[in-house]
Amino acid sequence: MYSENKVRGQRWLPHTILLAWLAFLGLSIAGYARRTDLPPTYDAGTYFLKGYNFWNSLHQHKFVNPLNLEPESRGPGTILMSFPFGFSSDFRTFYFRSVFLPILFIVSALYLACFDVAMPCASQWNLAIFAIFLSSLPIFYHFELSDSLPSPVYWGLVDNFLAGIMALAAGASVRSLRNRSLHWWLVAVLLAAFSLFVKPAGGVLILALDLAWFCALMIEYLRIDRSKRKPIIVLLALGTLAAAVIEGGVIALCVRSRYLSSENIAAGARSLQSFQANFRATVTLKLLHGIILNSFGYVLPATAIFLLLLGIHHRKDVLLGAHASGLMNLLNLTAGWGIILLIGLWFWVIATDISQDRYFYPFGTAALIYAGPAVLAALARANPFPRRIVRSLWVASCLNLAFLLAQGNASASWQRWSGVSLISGGQRAEVAQATNLLDEVRNSGKDAVAYAMDTGASFATFSSVAAYRSVVEPKRPRLIIQFPVNWQTGTFYTLSDMVDADFLIFRAFRGEATPKSVLSASSVRDLTQESQLFQAWFSGLTDHDGVAEKSDGPVRVLRVVDRIKLRASLDKLVSEHSWPYNFLQSNPKEWWGADELQQAEATLHSRVSDTEFGDEVDLRVLTIARDSESTTLRLWWNWKRPPQYDWRFFCHVIDEQGSILDNYEVTLYKRPSPYQDRPIRLTSLSFQSTHGNGAYGLAVGVYAPGIRMIEANRGNRDWNNTRVIVPFEARK
């Protein structure tokens, strides 16, 4: 009896150690989450808002299809991570789940794929050590967004959550293949289908997992005797039918909703095109080093290659099956993880962009789980010395992470060397500065706009604080942070937006030498130089330029007090340099006189002219320039009376029946003309042309959000005369 208990204890000891390790990780991550005061940033803020809207609709007894809730581009499956038990204004638990749940999922997935009670004790140790190693991969340990330690992910993003879900789906798929189980395949299908509710990329993940499972079964079907093929045929038929029904139903549900509507898909395509046009990375050794180090690390690929060589050396034994049972042919799973990797690499490198390695994480974790049985089989058949090498590398990687987490504030160089970013609470000064600005705006009793000159972590903090407070305190005045980066309309600095803003946020140049060297450059070639030039220019502005300093900390905030002086100052800056074509196109002459516009109208090819929208807006001229890639509207307009609301000009891309294929809008700023003889303002709106010949034309109009739309007095109109229809092809 004593001997049996001792053996049983030895068999469960590695799994007990794994549980203790997970408890250590959970407590450590919770401690880091408690220290941060940075609200959800950029994409994380949209997941935060999705959770708030879902629970708010339930509390108000106004149930709305989660697929149609704002933000419509975010899947409702993210609520399972953000606020599964109800909304809380404390975002720290949301942060904790965004890091810890994926760790739990990948460990569970590995056990689902590989664990067997009949495993020898040595194999159980290998499994536990491998699981501990996977839980320490760098992909999971990037906390606060920071300029000092650039990271592929940060608190609140769902990429790792999606990776964990796909790891679980892969684990259930592997168990289905091992046991020829339809039930486990149904679990895999349900998990894969759920991934589509998390991100639209779930559609590609569904395809990858289905192909991996199908090909693995087909290989097994071709390798066995004809007399034993019937169970596999039945499993293939029923499994394919189940996948078609479940996954097809989920896809149809999403496509018929706003979540994956043609409008949202077009918006996603525009965002990707805009990113690729302005920020597509050049492949260099430095970039590849950063991708490997900050995602899966170097230990994983190094030991994977080593184990592959071991597997080839012991191929006769390894191909007999997992562990020592000989019940499973690992060639099937090898084909499975190869298919997932190939599809993942295509999606990451070709369909998106190589710099966005977080898009590869779900494919990478799923492939890892598929490869798990082969990894353990290679270790089981390896000689003691190479097995110790692999185990030692895995354990060393885990110990390094443990020491980093225990430090609480490890050196930046140590974190950088380890490929992690454990910063938490590093943006306190920026949070305080943003909070002070927001409080002043709220005390003023009206909304305000701040134009940020960059998108780095410090500037993101202002956006995070403003967006977070507008969610938890929706009835108070808002601070709107405007960036030059706009994924829908293009990425460029716009002088009119700077002048119309109430505040300017930028990173001030300290000292004389750097601003002079930046300002002395006669030619501005790209967006990076534009950013440096504007920030250097603003660093030297005084009250003579129409601005006053509001605060000076990690970034400087200027208040716009005289827009005429500020515009003159910016015009002087522009006149002293040559600029890229996109900048010049985005900053045309802003104010026009009536006679001047009348003389130019013959060459403008106006599509709408002299159209009044109620007693608010007089649209003098509207032009449309369209090619295969983009559409640009230019409207010359003026206020008929001082505006009382925040009016916006909208543009619907429509088909011949008037149905909306896509929509865009631009704010009609309240600022009056600084010139008495030039009261007419030119405003531009550009967007990607994604509908080709399927689009008939545009429907344009003026509205105030939450107030009303204004009737137009002339033109081909619909919607009770509030939309003016403008075909792309002018009628002859």
MOVENUR-V330465 format. One record per residue. N is the residue number from 1. PHI is phi in degrees with one decimal (NA if undefined). PSI is psi in whole degrees, -180 to 180 (NA if undefined). D_CENTER is the distance of its C-alpha to the mean C-alpha in Angstrom with 1 decimal. Layout:
# MOVENUR-V330465
n/phi/psi/d_center
N/PHI/PSI/D_CENTER
N/PHI/PSI/D_CENTER
This chain:
# MOVENUR-V330465
n/phi/psi/d_center
1/NA/-46/56.9
2/-59.7/-42/55.9
3/-64.2/-40/54.9
4/-64.7/-43/52.7
5/-63.7/-38/51.0
6/-65.7/-43/50.4
7/-64.5/-42/48.9
8/-62.1/-41/46.7
9/-64.6/-39/45.6
10/-65.6/-35/44.8
11/-70.4/-34/42.7
12/-93.6/-8/40.5
13/-60.0/-46/40.4
14/-60.5/-36/37.3
15/-73.9/-30/35.3
16/-66.0/-41/36.5
17/-63.1/-40/35.3
18/-60.3/-44/31.9
19/-62.7/-40/31.8
20/-64.7/-39/33.0
21/-63.0/-44/30.2
22/-64.0/-37/27.6
23/-64.0/-40/29.3
24/-62.2/-45/29.2
25/-61.9/-45/25.5
26/-60.8/-45/24.9
27/-65.3/-40/27.3
28/-66.0/-47/25.9
29/-64.0/-39/22.2
30/-61.5/-39/23.5
31/-64.0/-42/25.5
32/-65.2/-40/22.6
33/-63.6/-38/20.6
34/-66.0/-25/23.8
35/-80.1/-21/24.1
36/-80.7/149/20.9
37/-126.4/14/21.2
38/-86.6/116/17.8
39/-63.6/165/16.2
40/-53.0/133/12.5
41/-107.9/137/10.5
42/49.1/-118/8.0
43/-59.9/-36/5.2
44/-60.1/-33/7.9
45/-65.2/-32/10.4
46/-72.4/-33/9.5
47/-70.3/-36/10.1
48/-60.8/-45/13.1
49/-66.6/-37/14.3
50/-60.7/-45/14.1
51/-63.4/-40/16.3
52/-62.3/-47/18.5
53/-64.1/-37/19.2
54/-64.0/-53/20.0
55/-71.2/-31/22.5
56/-66.2/-39/23.8
57/-65.9/-36/24.7
58/-68.1/-42/26.5
59/-65.5/-29/28.4
60/-89.1/5/29.6
61/57.7/35/30.7
62/-121.5/75/28.7
63/-65.8/128/26.9
64/-121.4/140/24.2
65/-50.9/119/22.6
66/-55.2/-26/19.3
67/-69.7/-18/17.8
68/-104.5/0/18.9
69/-73.5/146/17.9
70/-71.4/144/15.9
71/-71.3/127/13.0
72/-65.0/-23/13.9
73/-78.9/-6/10.6
74/-104.2/134/9.7
75/-73.6/148/12.0
76/-70.6/-18/15.0
77/-62.9/-20/14.9
78/-66.9/-21/12.5
79/-63.8/-29/15.6
80/-61.2/-27/17.4
81/-94.7/-42/15.4
82/-73.1/-58/15.0
83/-143.3/73/18.5
84/-70.5/-21/20.6
85/-114.5/15/23.9
86/120.0/152/23.4
87/-73.1/144/21.6
88/-138.1/137/22.3
89/-70.2/-14/21.7
90/-81.9/109/21.7
91/-82.2/-2/18.1
92/-69.3/-37/19.4
93/-67.5/-34/20.0
94/-59.8/-46/16.5
95/-60.2/-46/15.5
96/-58.4/-47/18.4
97/-64.1/-35/17.4
98/-63.6/-23/13.8
99/-100.3/-46/15.8
100/-80.0/-36/19.1
101/-59.6/-46/18.5
102/-58.9/-35/16.9
103/-63.8/-47/20.0
104/-60.5/-40/22.4
105/-64.9/-43/20.9
106/-71.8/-34/21.3
107/-66.2/-46/24.8
108/-61.6/-40/25.8
109/-63.4/-41/24.7
110/-63.2/-42/26.8
111/-66.7/-37/29.8
112/-62.5/-37/29.4
113/-80.5/-31/29.6
114/-118.6/-25/32.3
115/-71.9/140/34.4
116/-147.7/132/37.9
117/-58.5/-30/40.7
118/-81.1/1/43.1
119/-61.4/140/41.2
120/-61.5/158/43.4
121/-58.7/-40/42.9
122/-62.7/-39/41.8
123/-68.4/-34/39.0
124/-67.5/-36/37.8
125/-63.9/-44/37.6
126/-59.0/-43/35.6
127/-62.6/-47/33.2
128/-64.6/-42/32.8
129/-66.5/-40/32.3
130/-63.6/-41/29.8
131/-64.8/-43/27.8
132/-61.8/-41/28.0
133/-63.3/-46/26.9
134/-62.7/-33/23.8
135/-72.1/-11/22.9
136/-106.9/10/23.1
137/-62.3/145/20.7
138/-58.5/-25/18.7
139/-55.9/-27/15.3
140/-86.8/-12/16.0
141/-118.0/64/17.3
142/-132.1/112/14.9
143/-99.5/-95/15.3
144/-80.4/142/15.1
145/-63.8/130/13.2
146/-146.7/144/16.2
147/-77.9/-27/17.6
148/-76.3/-30/20.4
149/-130.2/83/18.5
150/-58.1/138/15.3
151/-132.6/151/13.0
152/-74.2/-26/10.4
153/-138.2/174/9.0
154/-158.7/177/10.5
155/-43.2/133/12.0
156/89.1/-9/10.4
157/-75.8/157/7.2
158/-105.4/4/8.2
159/-62.2/-43/8.1
160/-71.5/-34/11.6
161/-61.3/-44/12.7
162/-63.8/-39/12.2
163/-62.8/-39/14.0
164/-67.0/-41/16.7
165/-63.1/-43/17.2
166/-69.8/-30/17.7
167/-64.1/-43/20.0
168/-62.4/-42/22.0
169/-61.8/-42/22.2
170/-65.5/-39/23.4
171/-61.8/-44/25.9
172/-65.6/-36/27.3
173/-64.9/-44/27.6
174/-63.5/-43/29.5
175/-64.0/-35/31.8
176/-61.4/-42/32.4
177/-69.2/-39/33.5
178/-65.9/-42/35.6
179/-100.9/1/37.4
180/49.7/52/37.3
181/-107.6/124/35.9
182/-72.7/-35/34.7
183/-61.0/-45/33.7
184/-68.5/-32/31.2
185/-66.9/-36/29.8
186/-62.8/-40/29.3
187/-61.5/-44/27.4
188/-61.3/-43/25.1
189/-63.8/-44/24.7
190/-63.0/-42/23.9
191/-66.4/-43/21.2
192/-64.6/-41/19.7
193/-63.5/-38/20.0
194/-62.2/-30/18.2
195/-59.3/-29/15.1
196/-68.1/-27/14.8
197/-73.5/-14/14.8
198/-90.3/-50/11.7
199/-146.8/150/9.5
200/-57.6/-26/11.2
201/-61.8/-14/11.2
202/-57.2/-27/13.8
203/-61.8/-41/16.2
204/-70.5/-37/16.4
205/-65.5/-39/16.6
206/-58.5/-47/19.5
207/-59.8/-45/21.2
208/-62.2/-45/21.0
209/-68.3/-42/22.5
210/-61.2/-45/25.1
211/-65.5/-39/26.3
212/-62.2/-48/26.6
213/-64.9/-45/28.7
214/-63.4/-46/30.8
215/-66.4/-39/31.6
216/-61.4/-43/32.4
217/-68.6/-37/34.8
218/-64.5/-39/36.3
219/-63.3/-44/37.1
220/-63.2/-40/38.8
221/-59.9/-42/40.6
222/-75.2/-21/42.0
223/-93.6/-13/43.1
224/-103.0/168/45.2
225/-64.4/151/48.6
226/-59.2/-34/48.9
227/-67.5/-19/50.5
228/-106.0/10/47.4
229/-84.7/-20/44.9
230/-57.6/-47/45.3
231/-58.8/-35/43.0
232/-70.5/-39/40.2
233/-61.9/-43/40.8
234/-63.1/-45/40.6
235/-63.1/-42/37.4
236/-62.4/-45/35.8
237/-66.2/-50/37.0
238/-68.1/-39/36.1
239/-65.7/-41/32.8
240/-65.4/-41/31.8
241/-63.1/-45/33.1
242/-62.1/-43/31.2
243/-63.6/-42/27.9
244/-63.2/-42/28.6
245/-70.3/-50/29.5
246/-70.2/-54/26.7
247/-68.7/-38/23.7
248/-63.0/-39/25.2
249/-64.1/-42/25.7
250/-65.5/-43/22.1
251/-62.0/-44/20.9
252/-62.4/-41/23.5
253/-60.9/-42/22.6
254/-70.8/-42/19.0
255/-66.6/-33/20.2
256/-80.5/-5/22.9
257/-101.3/180/20.6
258/-73.9/-23/18.3
259/-57.3/-51/15.2
260/-115.1/38/15.9
261/-68.7/163/18.4
262/-59.6/-32/19.3
263/-65.6/-46/18.0
264/-69.7/-37/14.4
265/-63.8/-41/14.6
266/-64.2/-40/16.0
267/-63.9/-40/13.4
268/-63.6/-40/10.7
269/-64.4/-40/13.3
270/-64.0/-43/13.9
271/-60.2/-45/10.4
272/-64.5/-43/10.7
273/-62.8/-41/14.3
274/-64.8/-41/13.8
275/-63.8/-46/11.6
276/-65.6/-34/14.2
277/-70.3/-33/17.0
278/-108.2/-24/16.3
279/-132.7/13/14.5
280/-58.8/131/15.4
281/-81.0/148/16.6
282/-91.9/128/20.3
283/-72.1/118/21.1
284/-134.8/166/23.3
285/-62.4/-36/24.8
286/-64.7/-42/23.1
287/-64.2/-46/19.6
288/-63.4/-38/20.5
289/-61.3/-45/22.1
290/-64.1/-39/19.0
291/-62.9/-48/16.9
292/-65.7/-47/19.7
293/-64.4/-42/20.5
294/-87.6/-4/17.2
295/-111.0/-86/16.2
296/-97.4/-5/19.3
297/75.9/172/21.9
298/-87.3/-25/25.1
299/-64.3/-41/27.2
300/-62.5/-54/25.6
301/-64.5/-33/26.1
302/-64.8/-48/29.5
303/-71.3/-29/30.8
304/-64.2/-44/29.4
305/-64.0/-43/31.5
306/-60.5/-46/34.4
307/-67.9/-34/34.3
308/-62.0/-43/34.1
309/-64.1/-39/37.3
310/-62.8/-42/38.9
311/-62.6/-40/38.0
312/-65.1/-40/39.6
313/-64.1/-38/42.6
314/-106.9/32/43.0
315/-59.5/-33/41.8
316/-64.7/-40/44.9
317/-75.8/-44/44.3
318/-64.0/-40/40.5
319/-72.4/-8/40.6
320/-69.9/-30/43.0
321/151.9/177/40.2
322/-75.2/148/38.2
323/54.3/-138/40.1
324/-112.7/8/43.8
325/-80.3/-28/44.1
326/69.0/18/43.9
327/-89.8/-10/42.5
328/-137.2/135/39.3
329/-91.4/115/38.8
330/-73.3/-12/35.8
331/-60.8/-34/35.7
332/-60.2/-49/33.9
333/-69.5/-32/31.0
334/-61.3/-43/30.9
335/-63.0/-38/30.4
336/-61.9/-51/27.7
337/-71.9/-25/25.5
338/-66.0/-41/26.3
339/-64.7/-45/25.0
340/-61.5/-42/21.7
341/-63.6/-44/21.3
342/-63.3/-45/22.3
343/-65.6/-40/19.9
344/-63.7/-42/17.0
345/-65.6/-40/18.1
346/-61.5/-48/18.4
347/-62.8/-39/15.0
348/-75.6/-54/13.5
349/-81.7/-40/16.1
350/-97.6/-50/17.3
351/-73.5/-30/15.0
352/-115.7/-106/11.9
353/-160.6/140/12.7
354/-64.3/-25/14.4
355/-71.6/-20/12.8
356/-94.7/67/9.4
357/-67.4/-15/11.5
358/-63.9/-23/9.0
359/-68.8/-19/9.1
360/-87.7/-18/12.8
361/-55.1/-46/13.0
362/-61.3/-37/13.9
363/-69.9/-41/16.4
364/-63.3/-44/17.8
365/-69.2/-38/18.5
366/-62.8/-42/20.1
367/-64.8/-38/22.2
368/-60.3/-43/23.3
369/-67.2/-40/24.6
370/-62.6/-34/26.4
371/-82.7/-11/27.9
372/-52.2/-51/29.0
373/-58.9/-37/32.5
374/-67.6/-39/33.2
375/-60.1/-48/32.3
376/-67.7/-36/34.6
377/-65.3/-41/37.3
378/-64.9/-41/37.3
379/-64.4/-41/37.6
380/-63.6/-31/40.4
381/-99.7/0/42.4
382/-78.7/156/41.9
383/-68.2/158/44.7
384/-55.5/-40/44.5
385/-66.0/-52/43.9
386/-63.5/-33/40.7
387/-63.7/-40/39.4
388/-65.8/-35/39.9
389/-60.9/-49/38.1
390/-62.6/-48/34.9
391/-59.7/-41/35.2
392/-63.9/-41/35.9
393/-63.5/-42/32.8
394/-63.7/-46/30.6
395/-66.0/-39/32.5
396/-61.8/-41/32.3
397/-61.8/-41/28.6
398/-67.5/-41/28.5
399/-64.9/-38/31.1
400/-60.3/-44/29.3
401/-64.6/-41/26.3
402/-60.6/-44/28.8
403/-65.8/-38/30.5
404/-62.6/-48/27.2
405/-63.8/-39/26.3
406/-68.5/-26/29.9
407/-61.7/-38/30.0
408/82.2/-34/27.8
409/-150.7/60/27.4
410/-65.1/154/27.7
411/-61.6/148/28.1
412/-62.2/-36/25.2
413/-66.9/-38/27.0
414/-65.5/-44/27.3
415/-63.7/-42/23.6
416/-63.7/-42/22.8
417/-64.0/-32/25.4
418/-87.7/-9/24.1
419/79.8/21/20.5
420/-123.3/167/19.2
421/-139.3/97/18.3
422/-99.3/27/20.1
423/-70.9/132/20.1
424/-147.8/124/20.5
425/85.7/14/22.2
426/-82.5/-6/21.9
427/-112.3/24/20.8
428/-61.4/-40/23.8
429/-64.7/-42/25.5
430/-66.8/-40/22.5
431/-60.9/-43/22.1
432/-64.8/-41/25.8
433/-65.4/-42/25.9
434/-67.1/-38/23.1
435/-65.2/-41/24.9
436/-62.9/-41/28.2
437/-65.0/-44/27.0
438/-63.8/-41/25.6
439/-62.2/-38/28.9
440/-65.5/-41/30.9
441/-61.3/-43/29.0
442/-68.8/-35/29.7
443/-68.5/-24/33.3
444/-74.2/-20/33.7
445/85.6/7/33.1
446/-146.6/158/30.8
447/-64.2/157/27.2
448/-143.3/157/26.4
449/-118.0/134/24.0
450/-118.9/129/23.0
451/-95.8/117/21.9
452/-96.3/135/19.9
453/-84.8/-5/20.8
454/-152.9/174/17.8
455/-118.8/14/14.2
456/-65.9/-179/15.1
457/-59.8/-41/15.1
458/-63.2/-41/18.3
459/-72.7/-36/17.2
460/-61.2/-31/14.0
461/-61.3/-42/16.5
462/-61.0/-44/18.4
463/-63.7/-40/15.5
464/-64.2/-49/14.8
465/-61.5/-45/18.5
466/-65.4/-45/19.1
467/-67.9/-41/16.4
468/-62.5/-46/17.5
469/-68.4/-30/21.1
470/-71.4/-24/20.8
471/-78.7/-49/19.5
472/-80.8/-19/22.2
473/-132.0/69/24.9
474/-68.6/-19/24.2
475/-90.6/-3/27.8
476/-92.1/159/27.9
477/-55.9/148/27.3
478/-106.4/151/23.8
479/-108.7/117/22.7
480/-100.8/122/20.2
481/-96.4/123/18.4
482/-109.3/133/18.2
483/-115.1/157/16.5
484/-69.1/-22/17.8
485/-84.6/119/14.3
486/-134.0/112/13.8
487/-68.0/-15/11.6
488/-98.0/-44/14.2
489/-102.8/-9/17.5
490/123.5/167/17.2
491/-116.3/111/17.0
492/-167.3/156/20.3
493/-85.2/132/22.4
494/-120.3/117/24.6
495/-61.6/-39/27.8
496/-63.7/-35/28.4
497/-67.2/-38/25.3
498/-63.4/-45/26.4
499/-68.6/-36/29.9
500/-76.0/-17/28.8
501/-69.4/158/26.7
502/-88.7/-28/28.5
503/-138.7/154/27.1
504/-120.7/130/25.8
505/-117.3/129/23.7
506/-157.2/165/23.9
507/-92.6/112/24.7
508/-72.1/141/28.5
509/-79.6/129/30.4
510/-99.3/121/33.0
511/101.4/174/36.3
512/-95.8/-37/37.9
513/-62.9/-49/37.5
514/-63.7/-49/33.8
515/-56.8/-42/33.6
516/-63.8/-41/36.8
517/-67.6/-36/35.5
518/-72.0/-45/32.3
519/-70.4/-23/34.3
520/-79.0/-14/37.0
521/-66.7/126/34.9
522/-80.0/-25/36.2
523/-118.5/135/33.4
524/-109.6/121/29.7
525/-100.1/-32/27.9
526/-148.7/-178/24.1
527/-63.6/-36/21.3
528/-63.5/-44/21.7
529/-66.5/-36/25.4
530/-59.5/-46/24.9
531/-60.1/-47/22.9
532/-63.1/-42/25.6
533/-65.7/-46/28.4
534/-64.3/-41/27.3
535/-69.6/-35/26.8
536/-66.1/-41/30.1
537/-64.8/-48/31.8
538/-65.2/-24/30.6
539/-64.4/-24/31.8
540/-106.5/7/35.3
541/-74.6/151/35.4
542/-130.0/-173/38.1
543/-65.1/-20/39.4
544/-68.2/-17/41.2
545/-99.3/10/37.8
546/85.3/19/37.1
547/-131.0/160/34.8
548/-138.4/142/35.5
549/-70.9/128/33.7
550/-94.3/-48/32.0
551/-157.5/156/30.8
552/-139.8/109/30.5
553/-142.4/-129/28.6
554/-57.6/-33/25.6
555/-129.2/166/24.9
556/-106.9/140/27.5
557/-119.1/123/27.5
558/-109.0/142/30.0
559/-94.9/133/31.4
560/-83.2/116/32.3
561/-111.2/-22/35.9
562/-143.1/103/37.4
563/-71.1/-30/35.2
564/-66.0/-44/38.1
565/-65.5/-40/38.6
566/-64.7/-41/34.9
567/-64.2/-40/34.8
568/-63.2/-39/37.9
569/-65.0/-43/36.5
570/-67.3/-38/33.3
571/-61.7/-36/35.6
572/-64.9/-43/37.7
573/-60.8/-45/34.7
574/-64.2/-39/33.8
575/-67.8/-20/37.4
576/-90.6/-1/37.7
577/-138.7/159/35.1
578/-97.1/144/34.2
579/-125.1/158/30.6
580/-65.4/161/28.3
581/-58.4/-44/28.8
582/-60.7/-38/25.4
583/-66.2/-44/26.3
584/-65.3/-38/29.7
585/-67.1/-32/28.5
586/-84.6/-12/26.1
587/-130.4/62/29.0
588/-75.3/178/32.1
589/-57.9/129/35.2
590/-91.0/-41/34.2
591/-114.3/135/37.6
592/-129.3/150/40.3
593/-90.5/158/43.9
594/-62.3/-44/45.2
595/-66.3/-40/47.8
596/-62.0/-43/45.3
597/-68.4/-39/42.9
598/-62.2/-40/45.9
599/-67.7/-35/47.0
600/-84.4/-15/43.6
601/-62.2/-31/43.0
602/-63.0/-29/45.1
603/-96.8/-5/42.7
604/-87.3/-18/39.4
605/56.5/61/39.9
606/-65.4/139/38.9
607/-102.2/-26/37.6
608/-136.9/136/38.1
609/-145.9/149/40.6
610/46.8/52/42.4
611/-111.6/127/40.5
612/-99.7/136/40.6
613/-107.2/97/38.0
614/57.1/-143/40.3
615/-100.5/20/41.6
616/-107.5/-53/38.3
617/-127.3/136/37.2
618/-111.0/107/39.3
619/-86.6/106/37.4
620/-76.5/-48/39.7
621/-146.7/138/38.0
622/-129.5/125/34.9
623/-117.9/154/34.2
624/-129.6/124/31.7
625/-116.3/123/30.9
626/-138.8/135/29.3
627/-136.3/-167/28.8
628/-69.2/-17/27.0
629/-108.5/-34/23.8
630/-147.5/161/23.6
631/-127.8/133/25.5
632/-127.2/126/26.6
633/-104.2/138/28.5
634/-127.0/127/30.8
635/-125.2/131/32.7
636/-102.0/120/35.7
637/-148.9/167/36.3
638/-152.0/158/37.9
639/-74.0/138/38.3
640/-84.2/-25/41.5
641/-154.6/161/41.6
642/-56.0/128/39.6
643/-71.8/143/36.4
644/-100.6/-21/36.1
645/-123.9/173/32.6
646/-87.8/85/29.2
647/-77.4/146/29.8
648/-131.9/145/27.2
649/-93.3/123/27.9
650/-109.0/156/26.1
651/-139.6/113/26.0
652/-98.8/129/25.6
653/-82.4/124/25.6
654/-126.6/160/28.2
655/-93.2/-173/30.2
656/-65.5/-24/34.0
657/-86.2/-3/34.1
658/88.8/3/32.0
659/-71.1/144/29.1
660/-79.6/123/25.7
661/-94.8/-29/23.5
662/-164.6/162/21.0
663/-147.0/151/21.3
664/-143.1/164/20.8
665/-156.4/162/22.5
666/-142.2/141/23.7
667/-74.4/135/25.3
668/-93.6/97/29.1
669/-64.5/147/29.6
670/-77.7/-15/32.8
671/-58.3/124/34.0
672/-75.3/167/37.5
673/-67.7/138/38.7
674/-79.1/-4/40.2
675/-119.1/125/42.8
676/-64.9/-32/45.6
677/-93.2/4/46.3
678/-135.1/77/42.7
679/-86.5/-9/41.3
680/-94.5/132/39.0
681/-107.1/141/35.4
682/-99.3/125/33.2
683/-125.9/137/29.6
684/-115.5/150/27.3
685/-140.3/119/24.4
686/-122.8/147/22.7
687/-155.7/162/20.3
688/-71.9/139/19.8
689/-88.2/102/22.5
690/-109.0/-5/21.0
691/-105.0/-8/23.9
692/53.5/-134/26.7
693/-75.3/-8/30.1
694/-74.5/-14/28.8
695/-96.9/132/28.5
696/-84.1/-41/31.8
697/177.3/-155/31.0
698/-122.5/151/29.7
699/-123.6/121/30.5
700/-121.0/157/30.4
701/-176.7/-173/31.4
702/-129.4/136/31.1
703/-149.7/162/29.9
704/-115.2/124/29.2
705/-54.6/126/26.4
706/76.7/-1/28.2
707/-109.5/-78/31.6
708/-171.5/168/32.7
709/-101.5/152/32.7
710/-104.5/139/35.7
711/-74.7/140/38.2
712/-91.5/150/38.9
713/-92.7/-5/42.6
714/-160.4/170/42.7
715/97.7/172/41.2
716/-75.4/111/40.1
717/-124.4/158/38.3
718/-142.5/-170/37.0
719/51.8/53/35.4
720/56.5/41/38.6
721/70.6/15/38.7
722/-93.1/-16/35.3
723/-115.6/133/33.6
724/-99.4/123/35.3
725/-86.8/128/34.9
726/-127.6/101/34.6
727/-63.3/149/34.8
728/-64.5/-39/33.3
729/-96.9/115/36.7
730/-64.3/134/39.3
731/-70.3/137/42.3
732/-92.9/NA/45.5
